[in-house]
């Protein structure tokens, strides 16, 4: 994905400063907040980030478990290309990071105008989303199994 987006960033008709910018982020800085409404897409050039989500336990305590770790070459925030909705999680820098911030509306228009590149970019985004979905499914299964064991429910199955 990073190689393909780097090619896109080199295009003269997708100019830096208008369609995308670089941003330095310090460790522990929030890049995206759950519930925000925007359509910026981020490519990690260097550093590591963690995707976290608000979760309520027993109707009393709130925790922010880590859902996914991001590193160089990975993309996040790309849901806005497919659906207009609020951010579903927060992304917080684990280390100092260098990010490429891409205007999602500009990217979508550019990909529509360049369908061969658009197909390749969307195909790679889709593959990354499927990989994340598979990982999320595995984690849900593990948590479900843990919950069954913790409550001794497996004895009744």
C-alpha positions in Angstrom: 0.0 0.0 0.0 2.8 2.4 0.9 4.5 2.0 -2.4 1.3 2.6 -4.4 0.4 5.7 -2.3 4.0 7.1 -2.6 3.5 6.9 -6.4 0.3 8.8 -6.0 2.0 11.5 -3.9 4.6 12.0 -6.7 1.9 12.9 -9.2 2.0 16.6 -10.1 -1.8 16.7 -10.3 -2.1 15.5 -6.7 -0.1 18.4 -5.1 1.5 18.5 -1.7 0.0 21.3 0.4 -3.4 21.0 -1.4 -4.2 17.2 -1.6 -1.9 16.1 1.1 0.7 17.2 3.8 3.2 15.7 6.1 2.7 15.9 9.8 5.0 15.1 12.8 3.3 13.7 15.8 4.8 13.3 19.2 4.4 10.1 21.3 1.1 10.0 23.2 -0.5 12.6 20.9 -4.0 11.7 19.7 -4.2 11.8 15.9 -7.9 10.8 15.5 -10.5 10.9 18.3 -13.4 8.5 18.3 -16.6 10.3 17.4 -14.9 13.0 15.2 -16.3 13.8 11.8 -13.7 14.4 9.1 -12.3 12.6 6.1 -8.5 12.7 6.4 -6.6 9.5 5.6 -3.2 8.8 7.2 -0.2 6.9 5.9 2.4 6.1 8.5 5.9 6.9 7.2 7.7 6.3 10.5 6.8 5.5 14.1 4.1 3.4 15.7 0.5 4.1 16.7 -2.2 2.3 18.5 -5.9 2.2 17.6 -8.1 2.3 20.8 -11.8 2.4 21.5 -13.9 3.5 24.4 -15.6 0.5 26.1 -17.9 0.4 29.1 -17.6 -2.4 31.6 -20.6 -3.4 33.8 -22.2 0.0 33.1 -19.8 1.6 35.5 -16.1 1.7 34.4 -14.8 2.9 31.1 -11.6 1.5 29.5 -9.7 2.1 26.3 -8.4 -1.2 25.1 -5.9 -1.4 22.2 -7.5 -2.8 19.1 -4.7 -2.7 16.6 -1.1 -1.5 16.3 0.0 0.5 13.2 3.5 0.9 11.9 5.4 2.2 8.8 3.6 1.7 5.5 0.2 1.3 7.1 -2.9 3.3 6.4 -5.7 4.4 8.7 -8.8 6.6 8.5 -9.7 5.1 5.1 -13.3 4.2 6.1 -14.3 7.8 5.1 -13.8 6.8 1.5 -16.6 4.3 1.7 -19.0 5.6 4.3 -19.7 9.1 5.7 -19.8 8.6 9.5 -18.0 9.5 12.7 -14.7 8.0 13.5 -15.1 4.6 15.1 -11.9 4.6 17.2 -9.1 6.8 18.3 -5.6 6.6 17.1 -2.8 7.6 19.5 0.9 7.8 18.7 3.0 5.2 20.7 6.2 6.8 19.5 7.1 10.0 17.6 5.7 9.6 14.1 5.9 11.1 10.7 2.5 10.8 8.9 1.2 11.7 5.4 -2.2 13.3 5.8 -4.4 12.9 2.7 -7.6 14.8 2.0 -10.1 12.0 1.5 -12.4 14.0 -0.8 -9.5 14.9 -3.0 -8.2 11.3 -3.0 -11.6 10.0 -4.0 -12.0 12.5 -6.8 -8.4 11.8 -8.0 -9.1 8.0 -8.0 -12.3 8.5 -9.9 -10.4 10.5 -12.5 -7.7 7.9 -12.7 -9.6 4.6 -12.7 -6.6 2.3 -13.3 -4.7 3.7 -10.3 -8.0 3.9 -8.4 -8.6 0.2 -8.9 -5.2 -0.7 -7.6 -5.4 1.6 -4.6 -8.9 0.4 -3.6 -7.9 -3.2 -4.2 -5.0 -2.9 -1.7 -7.2 -1.0 0.8 -9.8 -3.7 0.5 -7.1 -6.4 1.1 -5.9 -4.5 4.2 -9.4 -4.1 5.5 -10.1 -7.8 5.1 -6.9 -8.7 6.9 -8.0 -6.4 9.8 -11.5 -7.9 9.8 -10.0 -11.4 10.1 -7.8 -10.3 13.0 -10.8 -8.7 14.7 -12.9 -11.9 14.2 -10.1 -14.0 15.8 -9.9 -11.6 18.7 -13.6 -11.7 19.3 -13.5 -15.5 19.3 -10.7 -15.5 21.8 -12.5 -13.0 24.0 -15.7 -15.1 23.8 -13.8 -18.3 24.7 -12.1 -16.4 27.6 -15.5 -15.2 28.8 -17.0 -18.7 28.7 -14.1 -20.1 30.7 -14.1 -17.2 33.2 -17.8 -17.8 34.0 -17.5 -21.6 33.8 -20.1 -21.7 31.1 -18.2 -24.2 29.0 -19.2 -26.9 31.5 -22.8 -26.5 30.3 -22.1 -26.7 26.5 
